[in-house]
Amino acid sequence: MISKLIDKITEKNAPIVVGLDPNLKFVPEYLKQRAIEEKGETLEAAADAILAFNKAIVDATYDLIPAVKPQIAMYEQFGIPGLQAYKETVDYCHEKGLIVIGDVKRGDIGSTSESYAIAHLGEIKVGETSCRPFDEDFATVNPYLGTDGVKPFVDVCNRCDRGIFVLVKTSNPSSGEFQDRLMDGRPLYEHVADKVKEWGEGSMDGSYSNVGAVVGATYPEQGEIARKLMPHTYILVPGYGAQGGKAEDLKAFFNKDGLGAIVNSSRGIIAAYTKDPYKDKYDEKHFADASREAVKDMIEDINGAL
Amino acid sequence: MISKLIDKITEKNAPIVVGLDPNLKFVPEYLKQRAIEEKGETLEAAADAILAFNKAIVDATYDLIPAVKPQIAMYEQFGIPGLQAYKETVDYCHEKGLIVIGDVKRGDIGSTSESYAIAHLGEIKVGETSCRPFDEDFATVNPYLGTDGVKPFVDVCNRCDRGIFVLVKTSNPSSGEFQDRLMDGRPLYEHVADKVKEWGEGSMDGSYSNVGAVVGATYPEQGEIARKLMPHTYILVPGYGAQGGKAEDLKAFFNKDGLGAIVNSSRGIIAAYTKDPYKDKYDEKHFADASREAVKDMIEDINGAL
């Protein structure tokens, strides 16, 4: 699966992923009102509004980008209707030829992790029929429970040609609280990076492994170290833009082949119409056009710095 | 919310929680066949089968127990229909007067954790109407991202009188890989325990905090240490029974007041009809009766050891 992602990145010349995190406050009023008129003030209405929002952004950007990363929490907060919108978003993005990275950050003990892996990347038999529950291409995984929590994801990746990105060093301000604490003279995240490398050794797909890592753009020094510790690991890099990560800091996350990292922006793209320099040019009816311009600017910004 | 759980534990004289983790292989054939006849070999059929299975177990045990702990991965693996069955299980257990601990192990950066907290413990406004997406009473939370990943859960707990259990030392064989590594001479899980204590200080509800911890029954020595580090923290203890945790090991998790811990069993209860000493006495049509007897035995076993 990582080779498919790399092909798309190369084809579009865009090492970026658009985070489809449709917080209701980013969704234009007219979309919300239309949904509420149809479905009342219900979770179903919220779900309809975010799905319409997503589809417009995908329609306006899919030719420019290799992949999207829906953040499932933003859908789960609208209960079952929200998760239905998540699933429809995944399917819609697949129809448009996009790779879908499910940002689900799941992780549990062995048998339970297997169920999460099946839910997002695998298939399950009901009687004699195989069903694909959510059917993303990649999922993000939390490593706190150790190898037997991650291994079932790797097994499903190997069986179904899917991939994962394991949290190594997250982009948030307090990520260092545990992740930077020293163990035998090295921070926890470096030990996790060692494990990610090891977990991915049996999952090579071309020059890179289907087992990737997450390292935040907000921590370029740690990105450089992570890059060296895991030479064949693709790095998903959140935190560019709204969270403060800058293009010049991203170089550290890439290999000399120009590959090895894919940079996410969520709010910076999907809420572009509410932010400088787009908000004066686009009203809320043209939010998707603002997203398209923001994608072009992001690609130029990152390719310029690399 | 923790005071409500303690009241129920005291009323039933049962510091236990039944894990509703309906892996399809535990569900009797006749329930699966019935569902497949109605819905075909679909995720909907699987969801119908696990919901019928859960309801029968709840009907047979609700008068004996204070709480249930559905493991959401077991539902998520059946996609949207599975999550619908999860939600209906939560609602059904509430109708029966049970406290519901959603074993969701969510955790993300701040704004995203807030969405997970809203999804499971809080409410969200659509227009002027407040909606409760999943509406569990407690949720489990992963601490790897640090304070700003956990704080939004604590805030929602304080606002909506709900609770969380934060993973400290998990029950699985490889939990020590990161959790037992020494940082400044103390294992990571002890540092997490310190933080759990701190995170819960503003959430006291009687003698205990609404911010609890998860420590596996399979690690009684670590349980004793965790108990001392977090005197006002309720400990959710998985790993009893099928995973190897024994009643005599559980003493370490409790305080002198006889409170402070609640012990989970999943497979040992819900799949009792497939296991010794119940399988010779109960056929699959009477699986729920086997669960009832297993609950009684578990309560006797644990109360005997305390």
HADDOCK unambig.tbl for C-alpha pairs under 7 A between the chains (distance, minus, plus):
assign (segid A and resid 41 and name CA) (segid B and resid 126 and name CA) 5.26 0.50 0.50
assign (segid A and resid 41 and name CA) (segid B and resid 127 and name CA) 5.64 0.50 0.50
assign (segid A and resid 41 and name CA) (segid B and resid 129 and name CA) 5.93 0.50 0.50
assign (segid A and resid 42 and name CA) (segid B and resid 126 and name CA) 6.13 0.50 0.50
assign (segid A and resid 43 and name CA) (segid B and resid 126 and name CA) 6.95 0.50 0.50
assign (segid A and resid 43 and name CA) (segid B and resid 131 and name CA) 6.96 0.50 0.50
assign (segid A and resid 46 and name CA) (segid B and resid 126 and name CA) 6.52 0.50 0.50
assign (segid A and resid 73 and name CA) (segid B and resid 112 and name CA) 6.20 0.50 0.50
assign (segid A and resid 73 and name CA) (segid B and resid 115 and name CA) 5.54 0.50 0.50
assign (segid A and resid 73 and name CA) (segid B and resid 116 and name CA) 5.25 0.50 0.50
assign (segid A and resid 74 and name CA) (segid B and resid 115 and name CA) 5.94 0.50 0.50
assign (segid A and resid 76 and name CA) (segid B and resid 116 and name CA) 6.82 0.50 0.50
assign (segid A and resid 76 and name CA) (segid B and resid 119 and name CA) 5.66 0.50 0.50
assign (segid A and resid 77 and name CA) (segid B and resid 115 and name CA) 5.44 0.50 0.50
assign (segid A and resid 77 and name CA) (segid B and resid 116 and name CA) 6.17 0.50 0.50
assign (segid A and resid 77 and name CA) (segid B and resid 118 and name CA) 5.83 0.50 0.50
assign (segid A and resid 77 and name CA) (segid B and resid 119 and name CA) 3.88 0.50 0.50
assign (segid A and resid 77 and name CA) (segid B and resid 133 and name CA) 6.27 0.50 0.50
assign (segid A and resid 78 and name CA) (segid B and resid 119 and name CA) 6.64 0.50 0.50
assign (segid A and resid 78 and name CA) (segid B and resid 133 and name CA) 5.65 0.50 0.50
assign (segid A and resid 79 and name CA) (segid B and resid 119 and name CA) 6.37 0.50 0.50
assign (segid A and resid 79 and name CA) (segid B and resid 133 and name CA) 4.27 0.50 0.50
assign (segid A and resid 79 and name CA) (segid B and resid 134 and name CA) 5.89 0.50 0.50
assign (segid A and resid 80 and name CA) (segid B and resid 83 and name CA) 6.93 0.50 0.50
assign (segid A and resid 80 and name CA) (segid B and resid 84 and name CA) 6.42 0.50 0.50
assign (segid A and resid 83 and name CA) (segid B and resid 80 and name CA) 6.93 0.50 0.50
assign (segid A and resid 84 and name CA) (segid B and resid 80 and name CA) 6.41 0.50 0.50
assign (segid A and resid 109 and name CA) (segid B and resid 172 and name CA) 5.74 0.50 0.50
assign (segid A and resid 112 and name CA) (segid B and resid 73 and name CA) 6.21 0.50 0.50
assign (segid A and resid 115 and name CA) (segid B and resid 73 and name CA) 5.55 0.50 0.50
assign (segid A and resid 115 and name CA) (segid B and resid 74 and name CA) 5.95 0.50 0.50
assign (segid A and resid 115 and name CA) (segid B and resid 77 and name CA) 5.44 0.50 0.50
assign (segid A and resid 116 and name CA) (segid B and resid 73 and name CA) 5.27 0.50 0.50
assign (segid A and resid 116 and name CA) (segid B and resid 76 and name CA) 6.82 0.50 0.50
assign (segid A and resid 116 and name CA) (segid B and resid 77 and name CA) 6.18 0.50 0.50
assign (segid A and resid 118 and name CA) (segid B and resid 77 and name CA) 5.84 0.50 0.50
assign (segid A and resid 119 and name CA) (segid B and resid 76 and name CA) 5.66 0.50 0.50
assign (segid A and resid 119 and name CA) (segid B and resid 77 and name CA) 3.89 0.50 0.50
assign (segid A and resid 119 and name CA) (segid B and resid 78 and name CA) 6.64 0.50 0.50
assign (segid A and resid 119 and name CA) (segid B and resid 79 and name CA) 6.38 0.50 0.50
assign (segid A and resid 126 and name CA) (segid B and resid 41 and name CA) 5.27 0.50 0.50
assign (segid A and resid 126 and name CA) (segid B and resid 42 and name CA) 6.14 0.50 0.50
assign (segid A and resid 126 and name CA) (segid B and resid 43 and name CA) 6.97 0.50 0.50
assign (segid A and resid 126 and name CA) (segid B and resid 46 and name CA) 6.54 0.50 0.50
assign (segid A and resid 127 and name CA) (segid B and resid 41 and name CA) 5.67 0.50 0.50
assign (segid A and resid 129 and name CA) (segid B and resid 41 and name CA) 5.93 0.50 0.50
assign (segid A and resid 131 and name CA) (segid B and resid 43 and name CA) 6.95 0.50 0.50
assign (segid A and resid 133 and name CA) (segid B and resid 77 and name CA) 6.28 0.50 0.50
assign (segid A and resid 133 and name CA) (segid B and resid 78 and name CA) 5.66 0.50 0.50
assign (segid A and resid 133 and name CA) (segid B and resid 79 and name CA) 4.29 0.50 0.50
assign (segid A and resid 134 and name CA) (segid B and resid 79 and name CA) 5.90 0.50 0.50
assign (segid A and resid 144 and name CA) (segid B and resid 144 and name CA) 6.20 0.50 0.50
assign (segid A and resid 144 and name CA) (segid B and resid 178 and name CA) 6.75 0.50 0.50
assign (segid A and resid 145 and name CA) (segid B and resid 170 and name CA) 6.75 0.50 0.50
assign (segid A and resid 145 and name CA) (segid B and resid 174 and name CA) 6.96 0.50 0.50
assign (segid A and resid 145 and name CA) (segid B and resid 175 and name CA) 5.00 0.50 0.50
assign (segid A and resid 146 and name CA) (segid B and resid 174 and name CA) 5.46 0.50 0.50
assign (segid A and resid 146 and name CA) (segid B and resid 175 and name CA) 5.45 0.50 0.50
assign (segid A and resid 146 and name CA) (segid B and resid 177 and name CA) 5.62 0.50 0.50
assign (segid A and resid 146 and name CA) (segid B and resid 178 and name CA) 6.45 0.50 0.50
assign (segid A and resid 147 and name CA) (segid B and resid 174 and name CA) 6.05 0.50 0.50
assign (segid A and resid 148 and name CA) (segid B and resid 174 and name CA) 5.91 0.50 0.50
assign (segid A and resid 170 and name CA) (segid B and resid 145 and name CA) 6.75 0.50 0.50
assign (segid A and resid 172 and name CA) (segid B and resid 109 and name CA) 5.73 0.50 0.50
assign (segid A and resid 174 and name CA) (segid B and resid 145 and name CA) 6.97 0.50 0.50
assign (segid A and resid 174 and name CA) (segid B and resid 146 and name CA) 5.47 0.50 0.50
assign (segid A and resid 174 and name CA) (segid B and resid 147 and name CA) 6.04 0.50 0.50
assign (segid A and resid 174 and name CA) (segid B and resid 148 and name CA) 5.91 0.50 0.50
assign (segid A and resid 175 and name CA) (segid B and resid 145 and name CA) 5.00 0.50 0.50
assign (segid A and resid 175 and name CA) (segid B and resid 146 and name CA) 5.45 0.50 0.50
assign (segid A and resid 177 and name CA) (segid B and resid 146 and name CA) 5.63 0.50 0.50
assign (segid A and resid 178 and name CA) (segid B and resid 144 and name CA) 6.76 0.50 0.50
assign (segid A and resid 178 and name CA) (segid B and resid 146 and name CA) 6.45 0.50 0.50
assign (segid A and resid 181 and name CA) (segid B and resid 183 and name CA) 6.38 0.50 0.50
assign (segid A and resid 182 and name CA) (segid B and resid 183 and name CA) 5.56 0.50 0.50
assign (segid A and resid 183 and name CA) (segid B and resid 181 and name CA) 6.40 0.50 0.50
assign (segid A and resid 183 and name CA) (segid B and resid 182 and name CA) 5.56 0.50 0.50
assign (segid A and resid 183 and name CA) (segid B and resid 183 and name CA) 4.92 0.50 0.50
